[in-house]
């Protein structure tokens, strides 16, 4: 069965610190997609990134970077030089090839960045 | 500001009452989703539409929940009768393409007393 585990319930950092959010997934399929979404206090989830299972290259987008390791079934998310505006709940999600639109979400990690 | 419109933003109701949520997706998005997010948990898919057709409703409690998207545009999710365990955020999302890049609304928060 598919499962996404985000073991960190809540993380607090001071502005400008780097922070890594962990994500571990389980799936029997060889083709699948991994995602990260951000949920600010306003409530709407915001898409951050999608990765397919055949692309293990790390990705960097500004202060955000993602580390995908199939060997450990992990898809971790790092924010460099965190800012107060990064405070939100972050969700990792998984979908399988047979229905790429059906996302299985983890329980989320609440990140609080203090000034 | 989110472009997927949902209403109401907040709803308080008593158990056994009926409640309905409305969603207007981004124009041109063929796929529409209803997710339920219980406090402290990740969203869970309730129903997925492709145009007016249901693609997946395997997680929808069909004895009390119903969803429709009659003209393939906006959608309504109904609960009748509401139960205490239905208290949650109901999120609507739409997508123009496949592969999971969903655009979410701000949600409708339901409290059942």
Interface residues (C-beta under 8 A of the other chain):
Chain A: X4 X33 X35 X42 X43 X44 X45 X46 X47 X50 X91 X93 X95 X99 X100 X101 X102 X103 X105 X106 X107 X108
Chain B: X2 X4 X31 X33 X40 X41 X42 X43 X44 X45 X48 X55 X56 X89 X91 X93 X95 X98 X99 X100 X101 X102 X103 X104 X105 X106 X107 X109
